[in-house]
Every structure is written in C-alpha cells, then in structure tokens.
Amino acid sequence: MKNKGKTMNLTKETQETYNIQLTNLLDGIADKYDIAPERVEKFRNGLEIIKGRKFDKVVKTLGTQRCVWGFVAKTDGVLKGIPYFKGDVFKAAGWRAPAKHVRGSIFSTENNWYSWTGPNYL
C-alpha cells in the first residue's frame, strides 16, 4: 500500500459530507433503539465520536458503561490485507481496533447493516 501509515488530507467539501453522514449514522443508531421511546434521546446523547488517525471510533454510553459501537474509516486503505474505503464501517475487535471485514458504509442509502448494538455480523 502506497499510503501506509499516513492519512490523506480531505477536501473541505468531502470532510463536510463525511461529517454529515457520520451524524446521520448516529441518528440512525438512535432510531433503532426501540427499547422505550422516552429513552431514545438519552441514548442518542450517549453516542459520541472519538477522532483517530485512520478511524473514527463510535462510542456508546449506557449508564456508567462505555463501549465501542464500531469504527468508521476516515480514508481509503488496507486493514489486515483487505482494502477498505472512506466511510466504511467496521465492527469493533476491541476498544482500540476494528475487526477485519467491512460491515457497511455511512454513504449507503441502506441501513439494514447495523442495529443499535453495533454493525451486524457477516
């Protein structure tokens, strides 16, 4: 991979689109939280993005527990030998790293690839 270990600079327009889609993902996650309608806003407020070098981490907080919902690729690249593209979403392998395979994309019009608990299994 030519760009190994480096992040690409995104244009202002591309970065804005990425941020809008990331916000839409958080809203979509909250919409799928159908446990109790009065708790949806509290759940949505517990979702946050932690910026990283290659991936943005989506973290959810429920009560006093924090866990990783998933990771979103900030640029194109290769993870464990498999290419991925900007906006691809990964299940979490742990607190610091994404799992190997892409589960969906924030740029997709479909939202059947995730639930409020995280990206779906393959």
N, C-alpha and C positions, 0 to 999 in steps of 0.2 A: 504494500500500500504506500503510495507516494506521500500521503499526508499523515503518516503515523506519528501520534503524539502531539499533533498540532491541531488547533481549532481554526476554522475558516471564519473570516470576518463576514457577517451577514450584512446585506444592504439594509438601509433603514426601512424600506417597504417590506422586504422579506421578514425582518425582525418583527415588525408590527403585525404582519399576518400570522407569524408563529405565535406571538403573544396572545392575539385574539383567539386563535384555535386552542391554545393552552387553557385560556379562561373558559372557552366553550366546553372543553373536556371536564374541567372541574364542575361546571354547571350540570353536565350530563351525568357525572358520577352522583351528584346530589339528587338529581331527578330519579335515579334508580334506587335511591334509599327510601324504600316504601314501608319501613317498619311502622312509623307513625308520622302522619303529615306535620304535626306540630314540632317534630324534631328535625325536620329537613333543613331548616335554616341554621340550626345549631350545628348540624353535621357539616353543612356547606362551609360554615365559618371555621370548622376544624380542618379543612383541607388547605394545604399550603404547598408552594413550590420552593424547593431549595435548589438554587442555581449551582451547577457544577461546570467543569471544564468541557466534558464531552456530552454529558447527560444532565437533564433537569430531573430532580427527584420529586415525585408527588408523595407527600406525607399526609396521612390522616390521623387525627387525634380524636379518640373516643374516651371521654372521661380523663383519666390520668395516663392512658396508654397511647403511645405514638408508634405507628408502624408505617412501613413503606408500602404505598399502594402500587407503585410501578415507576418506571423510568421512561423519559421521552428524549430521543436523540436530538441534539442541537445541530448536528451537521451530518453529512454522509460519512460513512466509514466502514470498518470491518470489526466485528466482535467474535472472537473465538473462531475465526476462519469464515464467518458468514457475513456477507455485505448487508448493510442497512442504509436507510436514507433519512434525511432530516424529517422529523415529525413521527418517526416510527416509535411505537410504544412497546416496552418490554415488561414482563413480569419481574418482580424482584427476586434475585437469588439470595439476597441478604440485605443488610442495611446499606452496604456500600456498593453493591454491584448488581447489574441487571442479569437476568437469565439469558440463555443463549439465543433463543428464537424470538422473532418479531411476532407480536400478537395482534397488532392493528396500527392505525395511523391517525393522528389528530386531524389530518386533512381529508379523511374519508367521510363520506356522507352517511355511511352506515354507523350504527352504534351498538350492534349486536355482538361485538367482540370484547366487551367489558361489562362488569357489573359494579356495584358499589364496593364490593370486597376486593376488586382488582381485575386485571386483564384475565380473560378466560384461558383455561388450559387448552393446549392444542388437541 
